[in-house]
Amino acid sequence: MSYTLLIDGEQRTYDTPMKLLDLLPEQDKKKYYAARVDRRVRPLTYEINEDAIVTWLDLSDRQACQFYENSLRYLICMAFYRLYPKAKIRLSYNVSRSIFLEILDKSIQVNMNLVEEIRAKMEEIVKEDYPLVLKRCSKEEITEIYKEEGYDDKVQILPYRPEEICHYHECDGYKNYMYGQLVPSTGYISKWQMRLYLPGILFQYPRYETKGEIPPFQDAPTFGKVLKEMHNWGRIAGADSIAGINKHIDQDGSIDFINMCEARHNKMFVELGDQIEENIDNIRLICIAGPSSSGKTTFANRLRTELLSRGIRPIRISIDDYYLPRSLAPKDEHGEPDLESIYALDIDLFNKNMADLISGLEVELPKFDFMLGKRVKGRKLRVAIDEPIIIEGIHALNEKLTNLIPKHQKFKIYIAPQAQINIDNHNPLSLTDLRLLRRIIRDNRTRNASAIDTIKMWPSVRMGEFKWIYDTQEGANYVFNSLLSYEISAMKKYAIPLLNNVDRNSEFYPMVERLIRTYKFFEQIDDKFIPCNSLMREFIGGSCYEGE
């Protein structure tokens, strides 16, 4: 039976199944990396045999970029395997939105010679344009393949895989799997930059946020230090992989694992309290910022308690009360009010109010009425010399918001979950997906929003983060890693039903499928043992701070 495809406004009729790749003119085959078939993003190797609308996707598309990043990790692993077949490597996410290659075999010296050696092998593989072929097999067969290749880390995760059918990619005899779709062949993976970044190597790649270009490298030593600390803690605690986390739960029980992770947060609050107390004679403003779903609200409450225990009496002021009326807010590229912009706030009024309070004056604070869409009169406030002001929000670290306050009077805190957890050595968990999962659960609980409702608005949230938050993190006095290594195991019972409710024909299903594919491996734990003041409670509910 024939079928009709609408491609670039042109109707084409076919009588036999066609791969998407074969529908492209020869000169365009390396120009696109995926295609949207009706509402679903598909790899170019996808075979089509029914009526559909086909749209080609380049690297300005988020999901096409995900295919590319999966493929680049495959290329890195393949090149290293060709050079050092017995050595083991670990890939993770690192500064400047890059992939970090760690050589686990300490007999291999990491230097510029190694960088050039890997670069040459990768370029050789790209030039050869080997096909990347997806293959199916049983769990028993993939276990034998992984054992033969020395992938003990991949073998360890297989008992937690519920399906009996498995997949792997084969390329010129090399076998590996990246838990996601790849491009058709190695010739597509030509855009990347690598640099020595001791003790490993960094790989930058095109990002959809920069319209498919590789963004300029921006070192972030503070952020990098936190990632390294998390990696070291995870390795020592046996919580740097899903298999390790599951082992904790299976052997030690969830109570010990929850308390171990919470103890790490408690230690960080003590460290933070010590730093603030040591300089409390100067600190008048404590600024807390971080991307969406970092746990800022609970963190601010926990910090306030920590400071109260030291005789310090902080006052909290909401930046949200300084929003301009929606009619005065700047517009985004779609002509809608851009509430992520710092210019959606009354910067001058906020600066004046903070300066007046610190000077000892009584100030009538505004209160933003979200029902009316404008500010109304709020409380009157005067703060004492021993009452530092806590402000919390995505712009709290931006100097524009507090430029009337001397820098030595401000203590800046950046908070975000900095995960360093891998499915296996070649497949790190996304730093962003974890926050998305938190937000899906919280939005459903507090706003009755579906998973799709949250996923739809996530790109605009991410764009706001790139524009307004990440550039300010390096100015922080303290970076608080809000990750709790047990949290995915605790969120699983809430998240999986919400994700499973998404229609498979939805244009967002590939993202949902990726989340399910990743988080299905985690053992589920009972959240009744999670303390009521845990940052996790901000998302799953049951927080002692709710309603305050």
C-alpha positions in Angstrom: 0.0 0.0 0.0 1.4 3.4 -0.9 1.8 6.3 1.6 2.4 10.0 1.3 5.0 12.1 3.1 4.9 15.9 3.3 8.6 16.9 3.3 9.6 20.6 3.2 6.1 21.5 1.8 6.4 18.9 -0.9 4.2 15.8 -1.1 6.0 12.5 -2.0 4.3 9.1 -2.5 6.2 5.8 -1.9 5.2 2.2 -2.2 7.9 0.6 0.0 9.2 1.5 3.5 11.9 4.1 3.4 14.6 5.1 5.9 14.5 8.8 6.7 18.2 9.1 5.7 17.3 7.9 2.2 14.8 10.7 1.8 17.5 13.4 2.1 19.4 14.7 -0.9 23.0 13.5 -0.9 24.3 17.1 -0.2 22.1 17.4 2.9 22.8 14.0 4.6 25.3 15.4 7.1 23.4 18.7 7.5 20.7 17.1 9.6 21.0 14.8 12.6 17.4 13.7 13.3 13.9 14.3 12.0 10.5 15.0 13.5 8.0 12.5 12.1 4.6 14.0 12.8 5.1 14.9 16.5 7.9 12.4 17.4 11.7 13.0 16.9 13.2 10.0 15.2 16.8 9.0 14.3 17.7 9.2 10.6 17.9 5.4 10.5 14.1 5.2 11.4 12.1 3.4 8.8 8.8 5.0 7.7 5.9 3.3 5.9 2.8 5.4 6.6 1.5 8.9 5.9 3.4 11.6 7.9 4.8 15.1 8.0 8.6 15.0 8.1 10.7 17.9 9.4 14.5 17.8 9.3 16.3 18.8 12.5 19.8 20.3 12.8 21.7 21.0 16.0 19.6 23.9 17.0 17.0 21.4 18.1 17.3 20.1 21.7 16.6 16.4 20.9 18.9 16.3 17.9 21.6 17.7 20.1 20.9 14.9 22.6 21.4 12.3 19.8 24.7 14.1 18.9 26.0 14.1 22.5 25.2 10.4 22.8 27.1 9.8 19.6 30.1 11.8 20.8 30.4 9.8 24.0 30.4 6.7 21.8 33.1 8.1 19.6 35.3 9.0 22.6 34.9 5.5 24.1 35.6 3.9 20.7 38.7 5.9 20.1 40.1 5.3 23.5 39.4 1.5 23.2 41.2 1.4 19.9 44.3 3.0 21.6 44.1 1.3 25.0 41.7 -1.7 24.8 42.4 -2.9 28.4 42.2 0.5 30.1 39.0 1.8 31.7 37.6 5.4 31.5 34.7 7.2 33.1 32.7 10.0 31.5 30.8 12.7 33.4 29.5 16.2 32.9 31.7 19.1 33.9 32.4 22.9 33.6 31.3 24.8 30.5 28.6 22.2 29.6 31.2 19.7 28.6 32.0 16.0 28.9 34.9 15.1 31.2 37.0 12.0 30.4 38.7 10.5 33.5 41.3 7.8 32.9 40.7 5.1 35.6 44.0 3.3 34.7 46.5 5.4 36.6 49.4 3.9 34.6 48.4 6.1 31.6 49.8 9.6 32.0 47.3 12.4 31.1 49.2 15.1 29.2 49.1 16.9 25.9 50.6 13.9 24.1 47.6 11.8 25.1 45.2 14.6 24.1 46.7 14.7 20.6 46.7 10.9 20.4 43.0 10.6 21.2 42.2 13.5 18.9 43.9 11.8 16.0 42.1 8.5 16.6 38.7 10.3 16.8 39.4 12.2 13.6 40.4 9.0 11.9 37.2 7.2 13.0 35.1 10.2 11.8 36.8 10.3 8.4 36.1 6.6 7.9 32.4 7.3 8.4 31.6 3.9 9.9 27.9 3.0 10.3 26.5 3.0 13.9 24.3 0.0 13.9 21.7 -0.7 16.7 21.3 -4.3 17.5 19.0 -6.3 19.7 19.9 -9.2 22.0 18.8 -11.0 25.2 20.0 -10.0 28.6 22.2 -13.2 28.7 23.8 -12.3 25.4 24.6 -8.7 26.4 26.0 -10.0 29.6 28.5 -12.1 27.7 29.4 -9.3 25.4 30.1 -6.9 28.3 32.1 -9.6 30.1 34.2 -10.2 27.0 34.9 -6.5 26.6 35.7 -6.1 30.3 32.7 -3.8 31.1 32.2 -5.0 34.6 30.3 -1.7 35.4 27.8 -2.5 32.6 27.3 -6.0 33.9 26.5 -4.7 37.4 23.5 -2.7 36.3 21.9 -5.5 34.3 20.2 -7.2 37.2 18.2 -4.0 37.8 17.0 -3.9 34.2 13.4 -5.2 34.1 13.3 -6.0 30.3 14.8 -9.2 28.9 15.5 -7.6 25.5 18.6 -5.4 25.4 20.3 -3.2 22.8 23.8 -2.2 21.9 25.5 -0.3 19.1 28.2 -1.9 16.9 30.6 0.2 14.9 33.4 -1.5 12.8 33.5 -4.3 15.4 33.4 -2.1 18.5 30.4 -2.7 20.8 28.9 -0.3 23.3 25.6 1.3 24.4 24.8 4.9 25.2 21.2 4.6 26.5 19.8 6.7 23.7 19.6 7.3 20.0 22.7 7.9 17.9 23.4 9.5 14.5 23.7 7.2 11.5 27.5 7.0 11.2 30.7 8.4 12.7 31.0 10.9 9.9 28.3 13.0 11.5 30.3 13.5 14.7 32.8 16.1 13.3 32.0 19.0 15.6 33.8 18.9 19.0 36.7 20.5 20.8 38.9 18.9 23.4 41.3 20.3 25.9 43.6 19.1 28.7 41.8 19.7 32.0 43.8 17.9 34.6 43.4 15.3 35.9 41.4 14.5 32.7 40.3 15.8 29.3 37.3 18.0 28.5 35.2 17.7 25.3 32.9 20.5 24.2 30.2 19.9 21.7 27.4 21.9 19.9 24.5 23.0 22.1 20.9 23.8 21.0 21.0 26.8 23.4 23.7 28.4 21.1 21.9 27.4 17.9 24.0 24.4 17.3 27.4 26.0 17.8 30.0 25.0 20.4 29.8 27.7 23.1 33.0 29.5 24.1 34.9 27.7 26.9 34.3 29.3 30.3 36.2 27.8 33.2 34.4 27.6 36.4 36.8 26.6 39.2 34.2 26.9 42.0 31.7 24.8 40.2 34.4 22.3 39.1 35.5 22.0 42.7 32.0 21.1 43.9 31.7 18.5 41.1 35.0 17.0 42.2 34.0 16.9 45.8 30.8 15.2 44.9 32.6 12.6 42.8 35.0 11.9 45.6 32.3 11.6 48.2 30.2 9.4 45.9 33.2 7.1 45.2 34.1 6.8 48.9 30.5 6.3 49.9 29.8 3.9 47.1 27.1 6.2 45.7 28.7 7.2 42.4 26.7 4.7 40.3 23.2 3.4 40.2 24.4 -0.1 41.0 26.3 1.3 44.1 23.2 3.1 45.3 21.0 0.0 44.8 23.6 -2.0 46.7 23.4 0.4 49.7 19.6 0.0 49.7 19.6 -3.8 49.3 22.4 -4.5 51.8 22.2 -1.7 54.4 18.5 -0.7 54.1 17.1 2.6 53.2 17.3 4.1 56.7 21.1 4.1 56.8 21.4 5.3 53.3 19.0 8.2 53.8 20.6 9.2 57.1 24.1 9.0 55.5 23.1 11.4 52.7 21.3 13.8 55.1 24.3 13.8 57.4 26.4 15.1 54.5 23.9 18.0 54.1 24.0 18.6 57.8 27.8 18.9 57.6 27.5 21.4 54.8 25.1 23.6 56.8 27.6 23.6 59.7 30.4 24.6 57.4 28.2 27.4 56.0 27.2 28.5 59.5 30.8 28.6 60.5 31.8 30.8 57.6 28.9 33.3 58.1 29.5 33.4 61.9 33.2 34.2 61.4 32.4 37.3 59.4 29.0 38.2 60.8 30.2 41.7 61.9 30.4 42.6 58.2 27.6 40.5 56.6 24.3 42.3 56.3 22.9 40.6 53.2 22.8 36.8 52.6 22.0 36.1 48.9 20.8 32.7 47.8 20.4 31.8 44.1 20.2 28.7 42.0 18.4 27.2 39.0 14.9 25.9 39.1 14.2 23.0 41.5 17.4 23.4 43.4 15.6 23.4 46.8 16.2 27.1 47.5 13.1 27.6 49.7 13.8 24.7 52.1 17.5 25.6 52.0 16.8 29.2 53.1 14.7 27.9 56.0 17.4 25.4 57.1 20.0 28.1 56.9 17.9 30.4 59.1 17.6 27.6 61.7 21.4 27.0 61.6 22.1 30.7 62.1 19.5 31.0 64.9 21.3 28.2 66.8 24.4 30.5 66.7 22.5 33.6 68.1 22.2 35.2 64.7 18.7 36.4 63.9 18.2 36.6 60.1 15.2 38.2 58.4 13.8 36.8 55.1 12.7 39.1 52.3 11.1 37.8 49.1 12.5 39.2 45.8 9.2 38.1 44.2 7.5 41.0 45.9 9.5 43.4 43.7 8.0 42.2 40.3 6.9 45.0 38.0 3.3 44.9 36.8 3.1 42.4 33.9 2.4 45.3 31.5 5.8 46.8 32.3 7.8 43.5 32.1 10.2 43.1 29.2 9.0 40.9 26.4 10.6 37.6 25.3 11.2 36.6 21.7 7.5 35.5 21.4 6.2 38.9 22.6 5.2 37.5 26.0 6.2 39.0 29.4 9.7 37.6 30.3 9.3 37.0 34.0 12.8 35.2 34.1 14.5 38.5 33.2 16.0 40.6 36.0 14.4 43.6 34.3 11.0 42.2 35.3 11.9 43.3 38.8 11.9 46.9 40.2 15.7 46.9 40.6 15.9 50.5 41.8 13.3 50.0 44.5 14.9 46.8 45.7 18.3 48.4 45.9 16.9 51.4 47.8 14.9 49.2 50.3 17.9 47.0 51.1 20.2 50.0 51.5 17.7 51.8 53.8 17.2 48.7 55.9 20.9 48.2 56.3 21.2 51.9 57.3 18.8 51.3 60.1 15.7 53.0 58.6 12.2 51.7 58.8 11.0 50.6 55.4 7.5 49.8 54.1 8.1 46.7 51.9 5.9 46.0 48.9 3.8 42.8 48.5 3.2 41.5 45.0 -0.4 40.4 44.6 -0.3 37.7 41.9 -4.1 37.7 41.6 -4.1 41.4 40.8 -0.8 41.3 38.9 0.7 44.3 40.7 2.3 45.4 44.0 0.4 46.4 47.0 1.5 47.7 50.4 3.3 45.2 52.6 4.7 45.1 56.1 6.8 47.8 57.7 10.3 46.6 58.8 13.3 47.8 60.6 16.3 45.5 61.1 18.8 45.5 63.9 22.6 45.3 63.5 22.5 41.6 64.4 19.8 40.7 61.9 21.2 39.9 58.5 18.7 39.9 55.6 18.2 36.7 53.6 17.1 37.1 50.0 16.4 34.2 47.7 15.7 33.9 44.0 17.3 33.3 40.6 18.7 36.9 40.5 19.9 37.1 44.1 23.6 36.8 43.1 23.3 39.4 40.3 25.2 42.6 41.3 22.6 44.8 39.5 20.0 43.8 42.1 22.2 44.9 45.1 24.7 47.4 43.7 24.1 49.9 46.5 25.3 47.3 49.0 29.1 47.1 49.4 30.4 43.7 48.4 32.0 43.0 51.7 28.5 43.2 53.3 27.2 40.5 51.1 27.6 36.7 51.5 26.6 34.9 48.3 25.4 31.3 48.2 24.8 29.3 45.0 22.7 26.1 45.3 22.0 23.4 42.8 22.0 19.6 42.8 25.4 18.6 41.3 24.9 14.9 40.5 28.0 12.8 39.7 26.1 9.5 39.3 26.5 7.2 36.4 24.4 4.3 34.9 27.8 2.9 34.0 31.2 4.4 33.3 30.2 5.7 29.9 26.7 7.0 30.7 26.5 9.8 33.3 23.2 11.0 34.6 22.2 14.4 33.3 22.6 17.3 35.8 19.5 18.9 34.3 17.2 15.9 34.1 17.4 15.5 37.9 16.0 19.0 38.4 13.3 18.3 35.8 12.2 15.2 37.7 12.0 17.2 40.9 9.9 19.8 39.2 7.5 17.4 37.5 6.7 15.9 40.9 6.4 19.2 42.8 4.3 20.8 40.0 1.9 17.9 40.0 1.6 18.0 43.8 1.2 21.7 44.2 -0.4 22.8 40.9 -2.0 19.6 39.7 0.2 20.0 36.6 0.8 17.0 34.3 4.3 15.9 33.3 3.7 17.4 29.9 2.7 20.7 31.4 6.1 20.9 33.2 8.1 19.6 30.2 6.6 22.1 27.8 7.8 25.1 29.8 11.2 23.6 30.7 13.0 25.0 27.6 12.1 28.6 28.6 13.2 27.9 32.1 16.5 26.6 30.9 17.0 29.6 28.6 16.5 31.9 31.6 19.0 30.0 33.6 21.7 30.2 30.9 21.0 33.9 30.5 20.7 35.0 34.2 22.0 32.4 36.6 25.1 30.4 35.5 27.3 33.5 34.9 26.8 34.5 38.5 27.7 31.2 40.2 31.5 31.8 40.2 31.0 34.9 42.4 29.5 32.8 45.2 31.2 32.6 48.6 29.8 29.1 49.1 28.3 26.5 46.6 25.8 24.2 48.3 25.3 20.9 46.4 21.6 20.1 47.1 21.9 16.5 45.7 20.8 13.7 48.0 22.1 10.5 46.5 19.0 8.6 47.6 16.5 11.0 46.0 15.8 9.3 42.7 15.0 6.1 44.6 12.6 8.1 46.8 11.0 10.0 43.8 10.6 7.0 41.6 7.2 6.0 43.0 5.9 9.5 42.3 7.7 10.1 38.9 7.1 6.8 37.0 3.3 6.9 37.1 3.3 10.6 35.9 5.7 9.8 33.1 3.8 6.6 32.1 0.7 8.8 31.6 2.3 10.6 28.7 0.9 9.7 25.3 3.5 7.8 23.3 2.6 9.9 20.3 3.4 13.1 22.1 6.2 15.2 20.7 7.7 15.2 24.2 7.6 11.4 24.6 11.3 10.9 23.6 12.3 13.0 26.6 9.9 11.1 28.8 11.2 7.8 27.4 14.8 8.9 28.2 13.8 9.7 31.8 12.0 6.4 32.2 14.9 4.5 30.6 17.3 6.0 33.1 15.3 6.0 36.3 13.8 2.5 36.0 17.1 1.1 37.2 16.9 2.6 40.7 15.6 0.5 43.6 12.6 2.2 45.1 12.7 3.2 48.8 10.0 4.2 51.3 10.1 8.0 51.8 8.6 7.8 55.4 12.1 7.8 56.8 13.1 11.1 55.1 13.3 13.9 57.7 10.6 16.6 57.5 13.2 19.3 57.1 15.0 17.5 54.3 15.4 19.4 51.0 13.7 16.4 49.4 10.5 17.3 51.2 10.1 20.4 49.1 9.4 18.2 46.1 7.6 15.1 47.4 5.7 16.8 50.2 5.6 16.5 54.0 7.9 19.4 54.7 7.7 21.0 58.2 8.1 24.3 56.4 5.0 24.0 54.2 2.4 26.7 54.9 5.0 29.0 56.5 
